[in-house]
Amino acid sequence: MSTEDEVKPIQSEETDLEGDVVKEAKSRKDRPTGSTHFGDTDFNDESPDEIGDATWSEVAKTCCIHSPAEWGLIVVGLAGVLFFLYFFLLGLDLLGNGAKVLTGCTAGALFGDDTNPIAGLMIGILATVLLQSSSTTTSIVVSLVGAGVLYVRPAIYMIMGANIGTSVTNTIVAMGQMGDGDQLERAFGGATVHDMFNFLTVGVLLPVEAATGYLYYLTKAMVKNATFRDGKKWTGPVKKIISPLSSHIIKVNKNVVNEVASGAVTCPDYYPTFCAGAASNGGAINYKTCADTKSYPDSRVGLITCDKTSGSCPAFFKDGASAADDKASGGVTLVLGLILLVICLVGLVSILQKMLMGVSTRVIYKATNINGYIAMLIGAGLTVLVQSSSITTSVLTPLVGMGVIQLEQMYPLTLGANIGTTVTALMAALVSDSIESLQVSLAHLFFNITGIIIWYPVPLMRRVPLNMARTLGKGTRWWRGLPALYIGVCFFALPLLLLGISYLFTTGSAGFTALGSIIVIGCGLGLIYFIYWWNWMDGKTATKVCFRKRESRRKVQETLPEDMEWLKTKVNGLIDHTCMPDNEVEGKKLEGTDDEA
């Protein structure tokens, strides 16, 4: 069987064996091999099970055999991809930094030692969502444990919550593909497979940890004879590339969040900012005059600080700024990061789609369908390099939306990213002098390893998070607003509700305890009724109908101007055909028209 159409992009024309020009193949039905190519009209109709198997020879031909003109286009395309990828990463960095400045004091105030397992979990989720970085949350927790402010047991529950909260970023990125229903379905499924693994792992290990102290005692035994060494914090290469430009826009003072979390100070203690060395240096605003307390002890900076490496202060830094000024700057930076993310996401997807146009899905599937455990190593390695699982999964999510990476391939990559994100905290703990900090870092690592052992090796268990994510992806067909609803409920409303209920039981007041009990009973009965309604009262169908009505209204509102123009054209044509006067409808005169003689 010929495989030429498998390994070469579709040209504008094709020829048969006798040299006659034939119609361009735009569907797998038009090809003798029955393969689907990127750009086909029925590209989205092919399921993963229908993708055939290609040979490595075909993959090599598709990858490496091109004409000089094609190589030139490939080089230009790769340059465009790198350009948009750089600013995509910059957008993610600005999004995280803006969130840290905007909500840093609030997130820092969440941390405390007087927490039960549920409260600790919810604090970890909310802090990570607000700070847009599980690495930052983990670092705060590790530093609080090292300082003796936080005990190891509640810190483990906060680490579990951080694991859940970190997946909100790639879910936001998936929403950038709302313009295409097929891409949104795949991207949302690819993003939420990370969530489903984390939710399921917490659902199993939280009660186990609360009942037995599994992670606590395992890691305590491991650090019994631990020794430490001097060293410095390692910075990944991607961070070094992105930071120079990012630091000229905004630079976050993470010490504020850490110290507010420890309870030693409050946020207003840092304001207004004061550059003590500016007056004696001709009004110069830089790191030495504003943030170097060794040179000028009276200097004071808030959530936004100056860059020690370059010695300069970012654009959003202001001498004499109030907390409101810094938070406003954080909000502007967050919006700027979101805009940059959307623009770069559109640019990345557009260029990659053009570069993949005409390439067979068989070839792409063969090239990306690697062993799951190797994929985990790749995901872990990438995350160590970029020092953020959010960046790894956010970069991969658009590729899932395009169909380049299948959901089954995305899953082990995200598991590897979960392992990779623990390395940063481990390295920080290894160069510290705190046994407890190392214990918390190891608990984070073994939490993820245990989750992988439960939810990956056995095919039956592996299908659970995959099917849950796939169902959520299909839900976007019912209503494209589902991702926003999902984020609002899972990452804000539910954690806040559970945190509030947990607080009622920790006040020591009999009244609050009774109120908490009533709310828990009410929520339990409501959950039982919801399960009964969903499964036995046709609630699923009712939800589908509701979502589809919303989606139908959304589509009608989008197309209403075009539909009105089309209707106007048809009405004018009908008037011309019937010779009906313009000012009459069904034999009645329109209001405001003159009477005819």
N, C-alpha and C positions, 0 to 999 in steps of 0.2 A: 504493500500500500504506500502511495506517495505521501510524503510529509512536508512538502514544500510550503503548503498553506499553513502549516503549524509553526514554521520557524521564520517566516518572512512577513513583515507588516503588509497589510493589504494596500495595494497600489490603486491609483485612480481607475485603472483598467486591467483586465486579465485577458489572456489569450488561450484558446484551446490548442489541441495538438496540431491543428492545421494552420495555425497562425491567425485565425479569425478572432476579432475582438468580441468578447462576451461580456455579459452584464457583471458588474462588480458584486462580489459576495458580501452581503450585509447581514447574513443570518447563518446559523449553523446548519439550517435546512438546505442551504445553497451549496454546502461543501460536501464532497464525497466522504471526508473523514468524520463529519458530524461534529466538529469541534467549534467551540465558541471563542470569539476574539473580542478584545476590548474595543468598544465602539459599535458592536453589533446591536441591531434593534431589539433582539431578544436576549441581550447579555444578562439582564436581571432575572430571567426566567430559569436559568440554570442553577440547580442545587449542587452543593459540594459533592454529593454522592454520584452525580452525573458527570463529573470532571474525569476525563480519561487520564491515562498514565503516559507521560512522555519519556523519552530517553535522555540521558545526560548529553548525548551527542546533539540532540535538538536544542537543549538548553545552551550548550556552547556556541552553536551556530547563531542562535538568536542574540546571544550576548556579545559575541566577538567578531562576527563576519558582517562587515558593512562596507559600503563604498566610501570614498573620501568625503563626498558631500554629506552622507549620513553621519559620518564621524564628526564632521563640523557641527551639525545640528545637535548631536548628542552632547558635545562639549558645551555648546551654548545652553542646552537644557539643564545640564548638571550645574553650570554656573548659576543659572536662575534658581535651581533647587537650593543650592548652598546659600544664596542671597536671602531667599525667603525663610530658610531654616534658621539662619542666624537671627533674623529679626523676630521670628516665631519664638525662639528661645529667649530673646530679649523681652518680648511681650510677656512671657511666662514669669520672667524675673521681676519685671515691673509690677505685674499683677500680685505676686507674692509680697514684694516690698511695700506696695501701696496698702495691701491688706494688713501687714504688720504695723504700719504707722497708724492706719485708721482705727484698728481694733486692738492694738498691742496692749494697752492698759487694761482694757476689758478682759482680754484673754488671760493676761497675767494674774488678774484678781480672781480668776476661777480656781486656781490651784490652791489646794489646802490639804492638810493631813487628816482632818476630821471627815473622812468620806467612807461610805460603804461601797461595795463592788459596783453597784449600778451607777452610783453618783460618780465614781472614779472613771468608769467607762464613758459616761456622758460628757464629763469634763474633757477627756481626751478627744472625743469627737468634735465638740464645739470649739475647743482651742485650736485644733488643727484646721477646721473649716475657716475660722476667723483669721488665722495666721497664714493659711494656704501653704502649709509646709509641715509634714510629719517630722522631718529632720529637726526643725526648730522646736516643735513640741517635745520631741524625744530629748533634745539637748537640754531644754529647760528642766524636764523631769530628772534627767541624770544629774544636772548641776544641783538641783534642790536636794536630791538624795545624798550627793557628795557633801553638801553643806550641813547635812543633818536636819534640814527643815522638813523633809518628807521621808517617811518610812518606805521600805522596799515593797511591802504587800500592797498598799494603795497605789504605788507607782506602777506596778505591773498592770493593774486594771486601766490606768491612764494610757499606758503603752498600747493596750488592746484597742482603746478608743482611737488613738492616733492612727492605727492601722486602717480603721474604717474611714476616718475623716480625710485621709490622703487621697482617696479615690474620687473626691468631688471635682478635682481639677480636670481630669480627663473627661468626666461627664459633661462639664461646661464646654470643653473643646468639641465634644460630639454634637452639641447644639449648634455649632457653627455650620453644620451640614444640613440645616433644616430646609434649605432650598430644594433639595432633591430627596424625595420620599424613600427611594431605595437606598441611597447612601446613608440617610439618617437611621434607617432601620438597622443596617449593618454596624454603623459607628456606635450607636447607643448600646447595641448588644455587646460590641467589643469593649466598650467602656465599663459596662455594668458587670461583666464577668469578673472583674477585679472586686467590685462591691460584693457580689454574691459569695465569692470565696471568703472574703473577710467577715461578712455577716454570719456565714455558716460556721466558720472556725470559732468565732466568738461565742456563737450559740452553743457549741460543744464544750469549749475550754473554760468559759467563764464559770459555769456551775461546778466543773471539775476542779478548777483552781480554788473556788470558794470553799468547796467541801474538803479537799485534800491538800491544797497548797502544792500541787504538782510542780509548777514552774519555780516556785519559791525554793522548795527543798532541793530540786535538781540543780538549780544554779548555785545555791548556797554550798552544795557539796563540791561543785566545780571550782569555786573561787577560794576554797579553804586555804590552800597554800599558794595563792597567787602572789607574784612579785611584779613590781612596776619599774619602769625605766623613764629616764628623762627624754623628752622629745618635743616636737612642735606639731601643731595641727596641719594635716595634709589638705591641700586644696586641689581639686580635680582640674584637668586641663580645660574642660568646657567652661568652668567657673572663671578661670583665668582669662578666657577669651571674651566672655560676656561682661564681666565686672567692670573693665575700664570705661565702657560707654555707659553702663547702668549707673555707676558711681558718680558720673557727671550729672545725672538727672536726680537721683535720690539715693541716700545712704542711710540704712536703718541702724539705729543704736540699740542693739539687742540687749545691752546691759539693763536698759530700762525695764524691759519685759521680765528679765530674770529677777531683778531686784524687787519689782512690784509683786512678782509671784512668791518671793520669799517672805513678803510681809514687812520687810525692813523699812520701806518707804512707800509713798503713794505717788501717783503720777503728777499731781500739782507741785510736788517738791522740786521738779526739774524745770519749772517755768517761773517767769519768762527766761528764755535763753540769754546768755550774757557772754560776750567775747571780751574777756578781761584784758587781753593783750592788744586789742585793736587800737586803742587810743595812743599807746606808746609806739605803735608801728605804722603811723600814718593812716589809720583806719583800715588796714589790711585785714581781710576776712579769710582765714585759712585754718588748717588743722592746728598749727602751733598756737595761734592767737585765740582760738575758740574752744578746742577740744583737748588740748594738751594740758592737763591739770598739774603736771610736774613743773612745767614752765610758768604757768599762771594758775595757781590753786583756786582762784575765785571764778574761773571760767565755768560755765554751766551750759550743757546742751541737752535737748530733750530727745524725742523719738527720732528726730533727724539729726545726724551728726556729719562730720567731715571725714574725708578719706585719709587715713594715715599713710598709705603707700604713696599716693600722688601728692599729698599735702594740700590739696584743694578742697573747697566746700562745694557740694552739689547745687544745682540751680534752685532747688526748693528749700535750701537752707536760708534762714533769716536771723540776723542778730536781733534779739528782743522779741522773738516770736512767742506767742502764747500756745497753749495746748490746742486751742481751736484752730489756730493758724496751721500747725503741723498736721492736724487731722484733715483739714481742708486740702492740704497738699497731698496727703495720702489718698484721699478720695479722687483727686484729679489724676494722680499716678495710676490708680486702679482702673479708672475709666480709659486712660491712655493705653494701658496694657491690654485691656479687652479689645479696644479698637485695633491695635496692632496685631493681636492674635487673629481676629476675624479676617483682616486684610491679608495677612501672611498665609492663613489657612486656605483662603480662596486661591491665592497665587500658587501655593504648593500643589494643591489638588489639580488646578488647571494645567500646570506644566507637566505633572506626572501623567495625567490623562492623555495629553498630546504625545508624550514619549512612549506610552504603552499602547497607543492606538494601533490596532491590527495585530497585536501579539496574542497568541493563543493562551487561553486560561490553563491548558494542559502544561505548557512550558512554565508559566508563573507558579503554578501549584507544585510542580516538580522541584523548582528552585527554592521554594520557601517551605516545603513540607519536610522539615528535618525532625530528627528524633526529639521527643518532648524534653528529655533530660538535658540534651545539648542546648535546646532552646532556653531552658532555665539558666544554664551557665551563661548564655549570651545575654539574657535579660539582666542577670546579676552583674555581669561585667560592664554593660552599658550604664547601669545605675551607679556603680562605683565611680565610673568616669565622670558622670554628670552630677553625682551626689544628690540625686533626687529621683525617687520612683515616679513622682508626678510628671517629671519631664519625659522619662522613658515611655510611660504609658500614653502621655498626651501626644507624643510624636508618632506613636504606632497607631493611635485611634483613627486618624484620617486614612491611613493605609487600609485598615479594616473596612472603613466606609466605602472606599473605592473598589474593594474586592480583591486587592493585591494579597492581603493576608486573611486567611479564613479564621473564624472564631475559634476553631479547635487549635490553631497555631498561636493565636493571641493568648490563650489561657496559660500555657507554660511560660511564655515570655513575661506575663504579669507576675507569675509566681516567683520567677527569678528576680524580677524587680523588687518584690517584697523582701527577698533575702538580701539583695544588694543595698537596700536602704538602711539595713541594720549595721553595715560595715562602718559607716561614718561615726556612729555613736560608740561602736566597739573600739575604734582607733582612738577616739577622744578619751575613752575610759582607760585604755591601756597606758596612756601617758599621764594619767592622773594618779593620785595617791589614795583613792577611795575604793575599798573593797565593794561597798554597796553600789557605787556607780557601775562598776564592772558587772555586778550581779544583775542589775536592771537591764543593761545592754545585752547580756546573754539571755535573759528572759525574753526580750524582744526577738532575738534570733531563734530561740527554740519554740516560741509561739508559732512563728511562721513555718519552721521545719515540721512541727507536729501537724499543723494544718495541711501541709503538702502530703504528709504520710496518710492522712485521713482521706483527703479529697482528690488525690491524683492517681496513684498507682493502680487501683482497682477500677476497671472501666465503668462498672455500675455506679460507683461513687463519683467518678469523674463527670458523668453525664448530669448529675444533679445541678451543680452551678452552671454548666453549659446550657441546660434546658431552661433554667430560670432566666438567664441572660437573654437567651433567644426569644423567650416569651415576652420579656420587656421590650426587646427590639421590635417584635411584631405589634406590640401595643401602640407604637408610633404611627402605625397604619390607621388605627382607630382615631387617634388625635395627636397632632404634632406638638401639642402643648404638654404631653405626658412627661418629657424630660424635666421641664421646669417644675411640674407638680411633684415629681419624684424627688428632686433635689430639696424642694421646700419641706416636704414631709419627712424624708429619711435623714436629712442633715441639719434641720433646724427645728421643726415643730415637735417631732417625736423625742429628740434628745432634751429639748427644753422642758417638755411635759414630764419625762421620767426624772430629770434632775430636780424639778420642782417637787414632785412626789417624794423623792428621796430626802429632800430638805425637810419636809414635814415630819419625817421620822427621826431626824437628828437634832431637833430643837430641844427635846426633853420636856416639851409641853404636852400634857394629856389631851388638851383640846386639839392641837395640831396633829397629834398621833391618831386621834379618832377621825379627824377630817381626812387624813391620808389613807386610813383604812377604808373609809367610805368611797374615796376616789378609786382606790385599787379594786375594790369589789365591783364598782360601776364599770371600770375599764375592762375587768375580766368578763363580766356579763356581756358588755358590748362586743368584745372580741368573739365570744362564743356565738352570739347572735349573728355577727358578720360572717363567721365561717359557715353557719347553718344557712344564712341567706345566700351566700355565694355559691354553695354547692347544691342545696336542695330547694331553693326558692328562685332559681334561675337568675341570681344576682349578676353572674358573669355576663349573660346576655343583656340585661338591663344596663350594665356599665358600658358594654360595647355600643348599644344604641345611643346612650347619652354622649359618649365620646365622639361617635360618628356624626351626631347632629352638630356638635361644636365644630368638628372639622369641616362639615358641609357649609356651615355659616361662614367659617373663615374663608373657604374657597370662593363662596358667593361674594363676599366683601372684596376680595382681591380682584375678581374678574368683573365686578359690577360696572366700572366705567367702560370697559370694552364691550360688555353685553349691551349697555345702553346705546353706545354708538352703533352697534350692529342692528339693534331694534329700531333706532332712528332711521337708519338707511332703509330697512325693510318697510317701515311705515311710509316714508317718502315715496318709495317705489310703488306701494299700494295706492297712495293718493294720486300719483301720476297715472296709474293704470285705470283707476275708476273715475278720474276727473273730479274727485271730491274736493270741495273748497278747503283750503288750509285751515280755516277758522271754524270748521264744523266737524263734530264727532258724533256719529250715529244720529245724524239729522238735527242735532241740537247745536245752537250757537254757543261759542265759548264766551266766558265772562269777559267784559271789557271790549267786545267787538262792536262795530257800528251796525245798526239795522240796515238790511238791504231794502232797496226801493221795491 
